[in-house]
Amino acid sequence: MGLSAKLARAAAAAAGAAARAVPGASTGSVQDAAARNGNGGVSGQAPAHEHEHEHEHEHEHEHEHEHEHEHEHEQAGRSATAQRLDHLEFAGLQLATPLGPLHVGRALLRGVQADASLAGGTLDELQLHDLALTVASRATAGAAGGARQPMSWRVEPAAALEGEIRAYIDDAAWTFDGDVRVPVRAGVVDFNRAVVAHVGPDSSMGVSASGLHVDAPNGRLPLVAWRTRRLPGVRLEQRGGLLRAAITDRGAIELQPFVEALLAGVVEAAAAPGARDMLARTRLSGHLRPGDGVLGTAGFEATLTGSAAGRNRIELASLAQGPGIALRMATFSASDAHASQRGLRVRVDTIEATTLTLQAGDLAAASTAIELSATCVTLRGLQWRRVAVSRPASDPADRTTAAPG
């Protein structure tokens, strides 16, 4: 038994003993007063029925005292098992998380209330300043946990995504120096609207059963090759005309189902043979405005909010040094977040963050480093509860048998 639990039980036992002792003392005082009255020379003797009423009155008082002290005992028990702190502050935290190591420069906790065992409690507000999370690479995660289990994802904000992605490709070896602009409208990348501008006639971009490509003056240049046949959300290019040689539709990608399948491992892609060097010399930029909706997977979900107020807007750019990309959000807003890990259930009413940045290394490499940082993350209305967990031999994932209240 932990020290806090022992102290709580000891306090409850002491409160119970005190509650049991006081009624006896009250009874004794009444009996002493009656004895003094009996020895005080009071003339006459009260009738028997008056004595009976007096005893009934005393008995009622004893019951009232017992009920009062039972209530005090319950209050004492609750205060012994529930602790509240108005303010806590930590600095220089280094934490191990399922995703990777987490560093927090300063943490502020306000309105902490927990039971003695810390198995459940609430937190009014949690502020994390100078947060940095390094996500384990795909190679490291696979080595540590064996074969990855497919996970179902929900990326509802992608369904209303608006914006534009721009890529400047500098590749003299391919005689292809181009400025590529790909618009995103209502969560769909329509390659019929994509523009590939360069010296001479413009080129076009499209998606086929083989992957993403650019049709340049010197022929088709593969960019990304699919490694799977299933391509949820992808509308492949269509051909028509004489001998079906002309391209009548360059295809499109509906981002929500495509991204969900990509994250779940249903879709796999890699740089096309010969295109890796060109992609390394490609500089990306763009701006995206996701919609509201649920974002997450098994074990963690949150609902993005505030798109109408201009929150959660994404600016993307290539890293200044080496291959990779950076996504930045000036403000991040979400609500109704809940997470479950090894029997610990957590719910958060709202999450807000400022200067949120995600940096990913070479996405085409077998091992990709991902770093998440934020100037400040604020969580409000946090609840946690530890629940019973069953682990069937056929299912390594946690299964909770109770839900948080």
ZAMARGU-4260 file (C-alpha; in steps of 0.2 Angstrom, whole numbers, plus 5000, padded with zeros to 4 digits):
<rodrens>
0) 5000/5000/5000 | 5007/5017/4995 | 5010/5030/5009 | 4996/5042/5003 | 4984/5027/5004
5) 4990/5023/5021 | 4988/5041/5027 | 4971/5042/5020 | 4965/5026/5029 | 4973/5031/5045
10) 4964/5048/5044 | 4947/5039/5040 | 4950/5027/5055 | 4954/5042/5067 | 4939/5051/5061
15) 4928/5036/5064 | 4935/5033/5081 | 4932/5051/5085 | 4914/5050/5079 | 4910/5035/5089
20) 4918/5043/5105 | 4908/5059/5105 | 4890/5052/5107 | 4896/5042/5122 | 4902/5058/5130
25) 4886/5067/5126 | 4876/5053/5134 | 4887/5054/5149 | 4885/5072/5151 | 4866/5070/5151
30) 4867/5056/5164 | 4878/5067/5175 | 4866/5081/5174 | 4852/5070/5179 | 4862/5063/5193
35) 4865/5081/5199 | 4847/5085/5198 | 4843/5070/5208 | 4855/5074/5222 | 4851/5093/5221
40) 4837/5092/5234 | 4823/5096/5221 | 4807/5094/5230 | 4794/5081/5224 | 4797/5067/5212
45) 4792/5068/5194 | 4778/5056/5188 | 4784/5040/5179 | 4777/5045/5162 | 4787/5062/5163
50) 4803/5052/5166 | 4799/5041/5151 | 4797/5057/5140 | 4814/5063/5147 | 4822/5047/5142
55) 4814/5047/5125 | 4820/5065/5122 | 4838/5060/5128 | 4837/5045/5116 | 4832/5057/5101
60) 4847/5068/5105 | 4859/5053/5105 | 4852/5048/5087 | 4854/5066/5081 | 4873/5066/5087
65) 4876/5050/5079 | 4869/5056/5062 | 4879/5072/5064 | 4895/5062/5067 | 4892/5050/5053
70) 4891/5065/5041 | 4907/5071/5049 | 4915/5054/5046 | 4910/5054/5028 | 4917/5071/5025
75) 4933/5066/5034 | 4934/5051/5023 | 4932/5061/5007 | 4945/5074/5013 | 4957/5060/5017
80) 4956/5052/5000 | 4954/5067/4989 | 4968/5080/4988 | 4967/5097/4979 | 4981/5109/4975
85) 4978/5126/4967 | 4995/5128/4959 | 5010/5117/4954 | 5025/5121/4943 | 5039/5111/4936
90) 5054/5115/4925 | 5065/5105/4914 | 5054/5090/4912 | 5060/5075/4902 | 5046/5062/4899
95) 5046/5045/4890 | 5030/5044/4879 | 5024/5030/4867 | 5028/5041/4853 | 5046/5046/4859
100) 5055/5057/4871 | 5046/5073/4877 | 5054/5089/4883 | 5045/5102/4892 | 5054/5118/4897
105) 5040/5123/4910 | 5024/5115/4916 | 5010/5124/4926 | 4996/5115/4934 | 4981/5124/4941
110) 4966/5116/4951 | 4973/5099/4953 | 4962/5086/4962 | 4966/5068/4964 | 4962/5053/4975
115) 4975/5046/4986 | 4980/5033/4974 | 4981/5045/4959 | 4970/5032/4950 | 4958/5046/4945
120) 4957/5065/4946 | 4954/5082/4937 | 4964/5096/4932 | 4957/5113/4928 | 4972/5119/4917
125) 4988/5113/4911 | 5001/5124/4902 | 5016/5116/4894 | 5029/5129/4888 | 5043/5126/4876
130) 5037/5108/4871 | 5048/5097/4860 | 5043/5079/4855 | 5054/5068/4845 | 5044/5054/4836
135) 5052/5038/4834 | 5056/5034/4816 | 5047/5021/4806 | 5063/5010/4806 | 5065/5012/4825
140) 5047/5009/4829 | 5047/4993/4818 | 5062/4986/4827 | 5056/4990/4844 | 5038/4983/4842
145) 5040/4970/4828 | 5027/4970/4814 | 5016/4986/4815 | 4998/4982/4817 | 4986/4992/4805
150) 4977/5006/4813 | 4961/5015/4808 | 4963/5034/4806 | 4950/5048/4805 | 4956/5064/4796
155) 4939/5073/4794 | 4947/5090/4793 | 4955/5085/4776 | 4937/5084/4768 | 4936/5103/4768
160) 4954/5107/4765 | 4957/5123/4755 | 4973/5130/4748 | 4988/5128/4737 | 5004/5118/4736
165) 5019/5125/4726 | 5034/5116/4721 | 5049/5124/4712 | 5059/5110/4703 | 5077/5114/4697
170) 5084/5099/4687 | 5094/5103/4672 | 5099/5085/4670 | 5081/5082/4665 | 5080/5098/4655
175) 5065/5102/4667 | 5065/5117/4677 | 5047/5121/4683 | 5036/5130/4694 | 5022/5118/4699
180) 5006/5124/4707 | 4993/5112/4714 | 4977/5119/4720 | 4966/5111/4734 | 4948/5114/4733
185) 4935/5106/4745 | 4947/5092/4750 | 4951/5087/4733 | 4967/5089/4722 | 4961/5090/4704
190) 4976/5088/4693 | 4966/5095/4678 | 4969/5112/4688 | 4987/5109/4691 | 4999/5120/4682
195) 5017/5116/4678 | 5025/5132/4671 | 5043/5132/4663 | 5052/5139/4648 | 5042/5134/4633
200) 5025/5125/4633 | 5018/5121/4650 | 5018/5103/4656 | 5004/5094/4665 | 5003/5083/4680
205) 4993/5068/4683 | 4990/5052/4693 | 4989/5035/4685 | 4989/5017/4691 | 5008/5018/4692
210) 5009/5034/4703 | 5011/5053/4701 | 5020/5060/4686 | 5023/5075/4675 | 5020/5075/4657
215) 5035/5086/4651 | 5040/5091/4633 | 5053/5077/4633 | 5041/5063/4639 | 5033/5057/4655
220) 5043/5059/4671 | 5038/5048/4685 | 5038/5057/4702 | 5030/5045/4715 | 5027/5026/4712
225) 5013/5016/4721 | 5018/5001/4730 | 5000/4995/4733 | 4985/4992/4721 | 4972/4998/4732
230) 4971/5017/4731 | 4956/5024/4741 | 4951/5041/4736 | 4961/5041/4720 | 4953/5044/4703
235) 4965/5038/4690 | 4968/5047/4673 | 4957/5043/4659 | 4961/5042/4640 | 4950/5044/4625
240) 4951/5049/4607 | 4959/5039/4593 | 4967/5023/4600 | 4964/5031/4617 | 4980/5040/4615
245) 4973/5057/4622 | 4972/5060/4640 | 4954/5067/4644 | 4955/5067/4663 | 4972/5069/4672
250) 4964/5062/4688 | 4961/5068/4706 | 4964/5063/4724 | 4951/5065/4737 | 4962/5069/4752
255) 4952/5062/4767 | 4951/5044/4762 | 4968/5044/4754 | 4977/5051/4769 | 4968/5039/4781
260) 4973/5025/4770 | 4991/5031/4769 | 4992/5033/4788 | 4984/5016/4790 | 4997/5008/4779
265) 4984/5003/4766 | 4992/5014/4753 | 5011/5014/4751 | 5022/5025/4740 | 5040/5029/4737
270) 5050/5040/4725 | 5050/5033/4708 | 5066/5026/4701 | 5077/5040/4695 | 5066/5054/4703
275) 5074/5054/4720 | 5088/5066/4715 | 5076/5078/4707 | 5064/5077/4722 | 5079/5081/4733
280) 5081/5098/4723 | 5063/5102/4724 | 5058/5116/4736 | 5040/5116/4743 | 5029/5129/4749
285) 5011/5132/4752 | 4996/5136/4763 | 4982/5125/4768 | 4966/5128/4778 | 4958/5112/4786
290) 4940/5111/4791 | 4933/5106/4808 | 4931/5088/4813 | 4939/5073/4821 | 4957/5069/4819
295) 4965/5054/4827 | 4967/5035/4828 | 4964/5021/4841 | 4970/5027/4857 | 4969/5046/4853
300) 4956/5057/4845 | 4952/5076/4846 | 4940/5087/4836 | 4948/5102/4827 | 4938/5118/4829
305) 4939/5136/4825 | 4942/5135/4806 | 4929/5150/4803 | 4940/5160/4815 | 4956/5157/4805
310) 4963/5144/4817 | 4973/5128/4812 | 4979/5136/4796 | 4995/5127/4790 | 5010/5135/4781
315) 5022/5122/4774 | 5040/5124/4767 | 5055/5114/4763 | 5068/5113/4777 | 5082/5125/4774
320) 5095/5111/4776 | 5093/5093/4769 | 5077/5085/4762 | 5062/5086/4772 | 5047/5098/4775
325) 5040/5109/4789 | 5022/5112/4794 | 5018/5127/4805 | 5003/5133/4813 | 5002/5150/4822
330) 4987/5144/4832 | 4980/5127/4835 | 4963/5124/4842 | 4954/5107/4847 | 4941/5101/4859
335) 4934/5085/4866 | 4951/5075/4866 | 4952/5058/4873 | 4966/5046/4875 | 4968/5028/4881
340) 4985/5020/4885 | 4988/5004/4896 | 4972/5006/4906 | 4974/5025/4908 | 4959/5035/4901
345) 4961/5054/4899 | 4949/5067/4893 | 4952/5085/4889 | 4938/5098/4885 | 4949/5110/4875
350) 4967/5111/4868 | 4975/5127/4862 | 4993/5129/4856 | 5003/5143/4849 | 5018/5142/4836
355) 5015/5123/4833 | 5028/5116/4821 | 5030/5099/4814 | 5047/5094/4805 | 5049/5078/4795
360) 5065/5072/4787 | 5067/5063/4771 | 5049/5056/4768 | 5056/5044/4755 | 5069/5037/4766
365) 5066/5020/4776 | 5069/5030/4792 | 5061/5047/4795 | 5064/5058/4810 | 5048/5068/4815
370) 5050/5083/4827 | 5035/5092/4835 | 5037/5108/4845 | 5026/5122/4852 | 5029/5138/4861
375) 5014/5135/4873 | 5001/5121/4874 | 4986/5124/4885 | 4974/5110/4890 | 4958/5114/4900
380) 4946/5103/4909 | 4957/5087/4910 | 4950/5071/4918 | 4959/5055/4920 | 4955/5038/4927
385) 4964/5021/4928 | 4953/5007/4923 | 4954/4988/4922 | 4963/4981/4907 | 4961/4964/4899
390) 4974/4957/4887 | 4968/4942/4877 | 4982/4932/4870 | 4976/4935/4852 | 4975/4954/4854
395) 4990/4963/4860 | 4981/4980/4861 | 4974/4986/4877 | 4955/4983/4880 | 4947/4993/4894
400) 4932/4987/4903 | 4926/5003/4910 | 4924/5021/4903 | 4929/5037/4912 | 4915/5046/4920
</rodrens>
